[in-house]
Amino acid sequence: MPAGRIVSVQLCDVQEAPMDPPRAESLGHRLPPGHGCGDTVGMVRALEAHRVAPRATAVEVISDALLATGVERAARVAADAARDALARAGR
C-alpha cells in the first residue's frame, strides 16, 4: 500500500501468546502500547522510515480487565501509554 494512503494508525499491544480464537483477543484483551510483547516503538519507527505520516494516531485498547478499573483510569492508562510509546519513538 502506498504510504500516502495510510491516514490513521491505532496503537495497542499484544500478549505473549495469541488467544484462540484471535477475535477474542481483539474484542477484549488488548494491552496498552508498551505493556505487552509487541514492539510498538519499532512499529512507529518503521512507519516513519517508510514515510507513513498518518493524519491521526490513536490508541485503541479494548480491554475488559482495564475497563474493570474504571473508565477514567482506563482512558488515562491508555493515553499515557500511547504518549510514552510515541515519545520513545521520537514523535
ZILIN-V656812 format. One record per run of one state. SS is the DSSP state (H for helix, E for strand, C for the rest). FROM is the first residue (numbers start at 1). TO is the last residue. If there is no record, write none. Layout:
ss=SS from=FROM to=TO
ss=SS from=FROM to=TO
This chain:
ss=C from=1 to=2
ss=H from=3 to=5
ss=C from=6 to=7
ss=E from=8 to=11
ss=C from=12 to=12
ss=E from=13 to=13
ss=C from=14 to=21
ss=H from=22 to=28
ss=E from=29 to=29
ss=C from=30 to=30
ss=E from=31 to=31
ss=C from=32 to=39
ss=H from=40 to=49
ss=C from=50 to=55
ss=E from=56 to=59
ss=C from=60 to=62
ss=E from=63 to=63
ss=H from=64 to=67
ss=C from=68 to=70
ss=H from=71 to=88
ss=C from=89 to=91
